[in-house]
Structures are given as C-alpha cells and as structure tokens.
Amino acid sequence: MTPPREKNSSAMDAEVREKIHLEILKRTGAYQSNDHILLPSGHHTGEFIEKTLVTTEPSFTEGLGAVIAKHFAQWPVDVVLSTGPGALILSHCVARAHPSRPILIYGNKRMVAGKRRVALPAEFHRLIRPGTKVLLIEDLVSTGTTLKLLIKLVEQFGGQVVGIGALWRRTKRAEVGGKPVFSLVSRDFPTYPPESCPLCKKGVPLNEEFVRRRQQRKVSSVVERKTPSG
Ligand SMILES: [Zn+2]
C-alpha cells in the first residue's frame, strides 16, 4: 500500500480519510463496531479496538506508517522513539518512510509499585543528545500517560519532542504534554456499566469473545522444561 498522493489527500476531507483507516483496521480484526462487547473491566461497549491486532498485516502497517511519516515530513527528525510491541512495529514503518531517515529506538514500559515507568535501555542513552529531535510513535493514545513519561525522558537527555504520531487517538484534545498529536483515527467510544448499558436494554446479545480470548492467552504460554542433560 502506498500513501495517498498530495492531490488526492487534499481533496479528501479528514472524515473520509478516517473512514478508510477504520476500514483498514477492521480488515485486521482490530476494530470491531456495531456490536455489544464485554470488556475485561466488566463494562460494555458498542465498538472496540484490540490494539494487539492493529499491526498484524505488514503491508497495512507500512501504509499507515507512511501516512504518519508524510505528516511529519516537513520536520527534521533524528530519532523515532516508541514503547511496546505494537507501537514499535508501527514506529519502524514511520522511521523507514520519513525523509530525514531517523534512527529508531524504544523505551521499556513496566509497572513499579502500581505506577507506570518508562526506561531507556543504556545502549540508547548516547543517541539522544542536547538538541536531538525526537518523534514519538504510539499505537493507541488513551490517557497519554506513557507519552508524557516519554516526553520527560527525552527532555532529561536534552532532546526535543517534535510531535507524536499515532494510529488511534481516544483523547478529545489533539495534544499531549504540549506536543501535537497526529492520529490516523481520532475517535472515542463510550463504555457502560452493565446496569446502564443501552445495548443491554435493547436486548442485543453480549459478545464475550474479547474477554474469552484474554483468558485463553493465559493457558497458551509455553515454559521451558529443565532437562537433566541441560
Ligand atoms: Zn450491555
């Protein structure tokens, strides 16, 4: 897939482009709509994005990454930085398509005492120096907490975040931590507790597949077995 040409993209309005991106995400099975979905939180929703599935089609990911790269093409970028497996795959595609030919690095995300923490592997420290221009890439932006931590991390090294590219933005404002967010889809969807769910009231059957899939994930892991021979 190639990104739309300048002529076409200016002719198409944002709504049409967003619909195309939604269709692409639907093809991967990542975006589900017109449904009645049980979420792991116990809430119900009519549409849902399963971020694990977002980057499963390499040619789609490359095409979407190219659209993000094109948006940021006018800004010089030295480094593309992301966290998490989905965002990392997308960020590779963005970095590959950006005219500045930026390098690609990633931070590690984990929870420490119930708080999110982002760390940059020591090998990458020398790659963000004072004045280094950094483009952050995220697959799904909801609260923006991880992105705010990444901005802080970059600034600690003296680097400068030029912007944030994402597949999907669930926040109302197109900025996080004072940095502009460009997303292919900007859409939030309401979730309801079962007792006040309008879909339950309408008698729409509840789809428990997402929750079931998550539970299955736990029993599908494989562990190395210790053998006497080593
Ligand atoms: Zn419901």
Boltz pocket constraint, residues with backbone or C-beta under 6 A from the ligand:
constraints:
  - pocket:
      binder: B
      contacts: [[A, 36], [A, 44], [A, 45], [A, 194], [A, 197], [A, 198], [A, 199], [A, 200], [A, 201], [A, 204], [A, 206]]
      max_distance: 6.0
